């Protein structure tokens, strides 16, 4: 038997972007494992992908084009040829454009795969060329990115590997062991060398259990804590005045702003004792190198953007950036010289485009947003909105419209795909090639194709080549091979790729960007922030332009931005829904609901596969504090109903003091049919946006829980 090992990379929307070794025997993948030579992966894969070959060969895979033959939502399909499927799509799109205009077509996608050529932007050139409605994709880190750029610019921040040199580590809204697990060994090494680890989270997560100090905090009140830390640091003169004078702007204004955010105020908002707030601020300011790692959850409430702004000011106040292992870690993606313009092709866009935020899909499809023309054709890829989007009743009603032509490219018949008119079979990562950036380390990765595509599955790149041809597009750039797209997708002349060739990355599977070693990495020791002033901006220069979404999240389009006024100084915006801000609502719905990422799922990926659902639990569980459970007569394992004015779902109770009183936790990622009565946790989520970057408010929800 012929056995080979193929070097690839994990495709998922995860900061770790692991290097994967696939064992192939006679053309079949028989096992995957982490690459032991990769400095970040270190030979280990997480529970999500350590049996990835089972996803590839699942008997539930969609392997051939399908056409709907029954009512929408009934999963009644029959196999058709690719020729028929593509011809049907082209004919319907041509008809829609002729009757309603191209804006009646809506692409819908996110990060079902994170590959540079098959991921977020793979369909953008086609839909920009057609003039379809622009999808504004702000599910994750959009508000954080807007706030981050307003404060310190698009810097990669602290090298995750430099954490070994840190002495005070704050993981803020970040459950590292479940969502960034390959970073943990670097944190653990720092702990063994004497670093103190602090976790700020409403829940005593897997990560918090291993921390030196877990600080429970009420959901959505993080900015109050950050501003109180600023207050204490300034009042007690724990600042680095030399660093402030040389490398920051707006200090006096920030000091005045923070003067009202006392520890007493923050304690009332956050539920954290005053003494703990004082202790945190003092320890953070006096234990260099100090570093903060923020998770994506920190933006998911009404004031999420200003929360990130306040946290991003902290390292500048104490001069943390002067030290290796000091500063802030958000997204190292900013280090990668990806040529986003080549991938998105904003040059093809008409002068005026219509924009829809992905969070409001249900409202758009039901006509609530008053779109003219209405959405008449929907094309979904790399996404499963029925499991992950709010207003699920509206979305279901919209997807059931007989006049809506829906196409879904997928691995499985998801909650969304069941409403499609045409379902197209997509390749998995083992069946395609790609090149990968990371938002959690500084290694460029290459995914070599390990096996031939199963059935008639095609990559996203090939899918859009076929659609472009069918739509009569002749521009040669639409028909580049995968190798040509990969070559064009990166700026190989960039200094961070000096000495690195594409052939090298293919052969080895990865290459560290040409940047200082982790032991020498202190990018802002002397300022050099990528902001308008070149400094850390406590008072933001670009805030004057108003609220915006980074064009990367909107197909490269920078028109029709929100542009609502933004305070140039960080401040506290309380949650829309909590017992203090909405006392009347709280009489009916007194509990704050959060829906963090599951340990075993990646968004809704794996919510239908046996190994992962066995790890996560076959059905949705909801974590309650013992006091909240007792008040409602709920015992562990009991069926429960979680509800508010927006909807309800049923689950099973888990009772533990790991969650603070007044908070309930329902990990996301379950599919509708995995939940009792067919709804997911996001049926309860409001359609409201956070303050910056039009981020969704996943963690700004009041609910009630009762026995089912």
N, C-alpha and C positions, 0 to 999 in steps of 0.2 A: 504494500500500500504506500502511495506517495503522501508524505506528511510534510507540511511546511508551516512556518510561522510568519504571520503577516502583521506588520506594525501599523496600528491605527490610533484613533483618538475618540474618546467619548463624545457623542453628539449633543449632549443635553445642556439646557440652560442652567448651568451650575458653575460656580467659580473654579472648580477643581480641574476641569478639562483634562481628564486623566489620559495618559498614554496606555493603550490597550494592545496586548498581544493576542492574536487569534490563531488558534491551532486549526489548520485546514487539512483534512484527510480525503483524498480522492474527490476534491471539489466541494466538500461539505465542511462547514465550520462545526467543530466538535467541542470546543471550549474557548473561553476567553479568560484572561487574567491580567492583572496590572503589570505594567512594565517595571521590573525591579531596577533598571538603570536610570529611570526618570527621577530627577532629584525631588520632585513634588509628589508624584504618584507612589513611588517607593514600593512597587510590587503589590499594591492592594487596591481592590475595587470595592465600592459600597454595595449595599444590599439591592440597590436599584438596578445595577448593571452587572453584577458578578455572575449572572446566568444569562447574559444578553442573547446568547444563541437560542435560548428558549423563546424569546420574543421573535426572533427571525423565523424560526420554524413552527411557530404556534399554528395550530389548526384553525385559529380564528382569523388569520391574516386574510386581507383582501389581496388577491393575486391577479385578478383580471378586471377589466372595466365592467361596470354594472349599470344597468338602466332600470329605473323605477317602473314597476308594473302594477303596484297597488297604491292605496291611499298613502299620502305622506306620513311618515312616522311609523309605518307598520313593518318596515324592514323587508318588504317584498321587492326583490330585484331579480333580474335575469342577466346573464352574461352577454356582452356584446363585444365586437372587435374594437380595437383602438381607432381604426378608421371611422367607424360609425360614431364612436363617442366624440372624437375631435370634430368631425363634420357637424354633429348635432350642436356642439358648443359654439362653433363658428357661425352656424346659421342663426342660432338664437341671439347671439351677441350682435350680429349684423342687423337683425331685425329690431332689437332693442335700440341700437344706435340710430337707426333710420327713423324710428317712431318717436323716441324720447330723448335722444342724445346720449353721448358716452357717459355722462355723469350718472345715468341710471344703472350703471354697472359698478359694483362694489367689490374690491378684493378684501379678503379678511384673513389675516395671518398673524402669527407671533413667532415664538421660538420653540416650536416642536422639535426643531433641530437648530443648533447654534452655529453650524458651519458657515464660513464666510461666503461660499458660493451657493449653498443650498438652503441657507437660513433666512434671516429676517428680510433681506432685500432682494431675494432671487426673482420675485415677480414684479418688482418696481418698474423696470424698464418697459415691460409690456403695458402695464396699466397707465404709466405716465405717457407713453406714446398714444394710447387710445384716448386719453383725457378722462379716464374714469374718476370716480370720487376717490380722494386721498384718504387712506386709513391712518389715523393718528393712533399709534400703538403705545400707550402709556401704562401698561399693566404694572411695570416693575422698574423702579429707579428713575423714572422720568422727573418726578418732583425733586428727588434727591440730586439728580444731575443739574437741574436748573439752579438749585440752591448752592451746590458745590461750585459751579462755574461762577456764580455771583461772588463767591467768597475767595476761592483760591485758584480758580481756573481749571482747565482740563489737564490736571497733573495726575500721574499715576499714583502719587502719594507714597506711602511707605511700602517698600518691598515686603511682601508677606514673609519671605524667608529671613528678613532682618528682625523679626519678632524675637529671635533667639537672643538678641542683645537688649531687649526691653526689660525694664525693671518694674514697670507698672502698666498692666494691660487691662483695658476696659473693653469688654465685648458688649456693645450696646444694641439691643434688639437683634442679637445674632446667636442662634443655636448652632455653634460651630460643628458639633459632633453629628448633627443631622443634615446640615445644609452646606458645609464647607469642611468636611471631615479630614481632608488631607492637609489642612492648615494646622490641625491639632498637634501633630508631633513637634512643630516649631514652638507652639505655645507651651507645650509640656516641657520641652527642653529649657525654655526660659524659666518656668516654674522651678525646675530642678536646680537652676542656677540662682534661685532666690527671688525671682519676680513674683509679685502679687497679682493674682488674677481676680478681677471684679466682673460680674455679669449683672447687667441691668435688664430685667425682663419680668413681666407679670407672672411668669410661670417658672417653677423650679425645673428647668429642662434637664436633659441629659448633660448638657454642658454646665449648667448652673450647679449641678450636684458635685461637680469636680472643681468648682471655683473656691478660692479662699474666702470670697464674700459674694453672696447673692443678694441683690437689692431689688425686692419686688416693687413694681411701680404700676400705678393705674394706667390703663391703655390711653394713649393720646396725650399724656401730660409731660412727655420727655423734655420739651422745650422749657418748661418751668424749672425742671431740675438743672438743665444746662445753663440757663440764665442765672439761676441761684449760685451755681458754681462760679460763673463769671463774677457775680456780685462779691462773693467771699474772696476770691483771688485778688480782685482789685482793692477791696476794702482793707484787706490784711497785708497789702503790698507784697504779694507773692508773685508778682509779675516779673518778667525779664524786660526791664526798661530799655536796655540797650537794643535788644532784638525789636522791640516795639518801635523805637525811634527810627531804626534803620530800615525795617522791612515790612511795616504795616501802615495802613492809613485808617483814620477814623477812630482812633483810640479814645479821644476825649468824648466823642459822641456816644461811643459804646459804653463808656463808664457812666455817663449820665443816664443812658437807657437802662443799664443794669441796676442802677441804684434803687429802683423800686421793687426789684425781684429778690426780695429777702428770703433767707432760708425758711422763715415762718410762712411766708406766702407759698413757697414751693411745697412745703410740707402739707399744707391744706389741699393743694391741688393733686399732689402725687401720692399721698398716703405714706411718704417716707419720713421717718422722724427727723426733727431738726438736727439733732446731734449727728445723725448719719450723713446728712447733707454737708454739714461742716467738715466731718471727717473725710468724706470723699473728696471734696474740693482741696483740702489741705494736703492729703496724701498725693493726689494727682499732681499738684503744683510743686511738690517738694521731693518727688521720687523720680529723677531722670534716669534713663530715658522713659518717658511716658507715652503710650500710644493708645489710640481709640480705633476699634474696628466697628463700623456701623453695618448693620444688616438692612436688608431691603424693607423690613417691617417698620423701620423708624419713620418712613414717610407716609404711612397708610392711615392717616387721620386728618382732620380739618387743617391742622397747623403743621403738617409733616414737612413742608418745605422750609419754614422758618425754624423748625427743629434742627434740620441739617445745617442751616446757616449758623445757628448758635453753637452747635457742636464743632463745626469747622473753624470757629473763631478760637476755640480753646487752645489748640497747640501754638498759635501765634502769640497768645497772651503770655505763655510761660516759656517761650523759646524752645519748645519741644523739637521743632524742626532742625535745630542745631546738631542733634544727636542721631547717630545710627540707631534705628529702632525707636525713634521718637516721631510723633506726628499723627497722621490720620490715614486710614485705609478705607477707601470706598471701592473704586473700580480701576484696577490696573489696565483695563482695556485702553485707556487713553495713551498708553505707551506704544501701542501697535500701529504701524504706519499703513493702515488699511485705506485704500483709495475708495472711499465711500461714494464719491461722485461717479466712479466707473461702475460701481455695483448698482446704484440707484438711478442714474441717468436723469437728474433733474433738468438737464438741458432739453429734454424731449417734452417737457410739460407745457401745455398752453399757458398763456400769461395768467389766467385766472382759473384756479382749481377750487372745487368744493371739498370740504374736509369733514370727516365724521370721526369722532373718537370711538375707539373700539369698545369702550365701556357702555356705550349707548346703542348698541346694535338692536336690541329689542324695540326701543322707542323709534328707531329709524325705520324698521321693517313694518311697524304697525301704523306709521304715518304720523305719530305724535310730534315729531320734529318738524313737520310741515315741509319736507323736502319737495322741491319742484325742479326737475322731475323726481318722482318717487323711485326708490330702489326697485328695479325690475329683474336684476340678475346679480347673484351672489356667488363668489368663487372663494372657497375656504381651503386653506392649506396650512400646515404647521400649527393647527389650532383646533380646539374643541370647545367653542364658546358655550354650548348648552350646559357644560359642566362647570365652567369657570366664570361666567358673566352674570351680572345682576339682572333684575327684572325678568326672571326666567319665564313667567307667565306670558309676558309680552313677546319674548323671543320665540317661545313655542308657537304662539298665535301667528307671528310673522312668518316663521318657517313653514307653517301649514298652508300659507297662501298658494293657491293654484296658479296665480299669475306671477309668482316669483320663481324664476329658473335658478336652481341651486346646484352647484357642482362642488364636490368635496374630494380632495386628494388625501388619501389616508392609508394607514397600515391596517386599521380595524374599522368595523361598523360602529363608530362611536355614537354617543348621544346626539351629536350634530349630524353625522353622516346618514343616520336613519331617515332624515328629512330630505335627502338629496334627490334630485332628478337623475344625476349622473354621479357615480362614485368611481374614482380613478385610483389604481394601485400604486403606492409609493414605495420606493426602496428604503430599506433600513441602512444604518451606517456601514454595515459589513458589505453591502451591495453597491456602494458608491464611493467616489473619491471626494475629498474636500481638504481644505486647509483651515485651521482653527486658531482664532485668537483666544484669549482667556480673560475673564474678569476677576480672576483670583490668583494669578501668578504671571510671571514674565517669560513664559515659554511659548514660542510659536510651534504648533503641532501640525503634523500631516497625517491624514487618514488615507492610507492605501486601501483600495478595494480588495477585499479578502475573497469574495465568492461572486459568481455570476448572479444577476438578479433572479429571484424566484418567480415563476410564472411569467407574467407580462409586466411586472413592476418596473417603473422607470424613476430615475432621479428627478428632483425638482428642476434641475437645469435642462434635462432632456424634455420634460413636460412643457416648459415654456418655449423651448425651441419649436416643438410641434404646434403649440398654440399660435406662436408668431407666424409660422408658415401658413397655417390655416386662415389667419386673418389677413393674409396678403402682404405682410411686411417683408420688405426686401433688403433692408439695412443689414449689411454683413455682420455688424456687431451682435445681432440677435442670434447668430448661428455659430458663434465661436465654440470650440470644443471646451471640455472641462479644463484641460491643461492650459488652454489659452486664457480662459477666465481667471484661473488661479495665478497665472503669470502676471496678468494685468491688475489683479485685485490688490496687490501690495506695491508700495513704493520701494523697490529694491535698491534705490540709490540713497535711501534714508540712512543716516549714521547708525541707527539702532540695528540695521541689517548689514552693516559693514562686515565683510568676511563670511557672510552666510549666503549660501546659494540654495535655490529651490531643490537642486539635486541632493544637496547635503541633507536638507530637511526630510525629503522623501526617504532617503536611505536610513537615516537614524530615527526618524519619526518625530523629532523635536529639535529645537535649538533655542537656547536662552538668548533673548535679545541682547545686543551688544551694549550693555549698560554696566555701571559699576557693580562689583560683587556685593552680595548682601552685607558683608562685613564693612563695606565702604560707602553704602548707599545713604546719603543724606542730601536729597536733591534741593532742599531749600535752606541749607545751612546759611547761605548768604542771600536769602530772598529768592529772586529769579522765578517768581510765580507767573504762570501764563495768564495774567490778568491785564487789564488796560494799563494799570499803574506799575505792573511788575512786582506788586507787593500783595501780601494778604490783606484783603479789603474787609475790615470790620464794617465799614460803610461802603456798600457796593456801588461801583460806578455804573454797571450795566443794568442795575435795578431801575434806573431812570427810563429805560426802554419799555418797561412793563413786563407782565408775565409772559412767558414763552415756553414752548416745547422745543427741545433740541431737534433740528431738522432730521437727524438720523432716525428719529422715531416717527417721521411723517413723510417718508418716501423722498426726502431731500427738499421738500417744499417748505418755504419760509414765509409764504403769504398767509393771510387770514389767521394770524396769530391772535391769541387772547388779548394781549397788550393791556390788560387791566393794571391799574397802578400797583406798584410794589413798594413797600416801605424799605428804604435802603439799609436800615438797621434791623438786626434780628429782634424778634419779639415773640411773645407767647399768644397763640391762638388756641383757646380751649376747644375740646372736642365738641362736635355738633350734638352728640348724644352721649351724655353721662348723667348720673343723678344730680350733679351740681349745676350743669348747664341747661338741663331739660327736666326740671323736677316734676312737672305735670306728666310728661311722657313716662318718667321713671316710676310713677305710681302704678302704671300698668306693666311696664317692662323695666324692672329694676336692675337687671344684670347686663354687664358689658361683655359682648361676644368678640372673641378674636379667632381667626382661622389661619394659623400658621401652616407652613409647608409640612407635609407628612415626612416621617423618617424614611418611609419605603416607597413613596411616590415622588415623581418629579412633575409638579403641577398635576395634570390629569394622566400623564404617562404612567402606565403600569397599574392603573386603577381597575383593570380587567384581567390581570394576569395572576395565576395561582400563587407563585412564590412570594410576590410582593403583598398581595392581599392577605396571605397567611401571616406575614410579618406585621402588617398594619392592623389587621382585624378584618374579617370578612364583611362586616357592616360598620357604618359610621358609629364611632363612639364619641361621647361628649364628656369632658372633664369638668367636674364641679368640686368646689370646696365642701368639706363635710358640713359646715354650718349652713351653707345654702341648700345642700341636699336635705339636711334634717328639717329645715323650715318647710320643705315641700313634701316631706314624707317619702323621699326617693332613696333607694338603697342601690348599692353597686350591682350592676348587671341588669337593672330594671329598664324596660322600654320607656322612653321619655319623648316628649314633644317639645321642640324649641320653636318659638314663634314670636312674631311682632306684626305690625299692621301690613307689612309687605308680603308675608307668607309664613310658611311653616315647613319643617321637616322633622322626621322621626329618627331616633337613634337609640343607643343604649348608654346607660350612665356608667361612668367611671368616677369614683369618689376618692379624692386625695387632697391632702393639705399642700400638695405641690403647686396648686393654683391659689392665688390670694382670694379672700372673700370678695364677692361681688363680681367676679370674673368667671366666665365659662369659656372653654376651649374646644373647638371643633376643627381638627386638622382637615385641610382641603385636599382635593385630588380624587375623592370618590366620584364615581359616575352616578348618574341618576338612578339606574337600576340597581346600584349597590346600596342605595339608601331606602329606608322604609318610606313608602308613599311617593317615591320617585322624584324627590327634589334634592338638590345639594345645598350646602351651607350658604351658598351665594344667593339663594332665593330671599335671604333676609338682609342682604347688603344694600345700602342705599346707593342711588345713582350719583350722589354728590361727588364732586371733585375736591381734592385737597387744595391748599392755597397756591401752590406753585406747580408748574409743569403738568397740570391736569391729571395728577395722579389719582387713582381711585381710593376710596376710603374703606378699605377692607376691615379696618380695626376701629371703626367709629360707629358702633351699633349697640342699641339697647334691645334686649330680648327678655322674654319670660320662659321659664322651663316648668313643665308639669309632667305628671305621669301620663303615659300614652293611653 
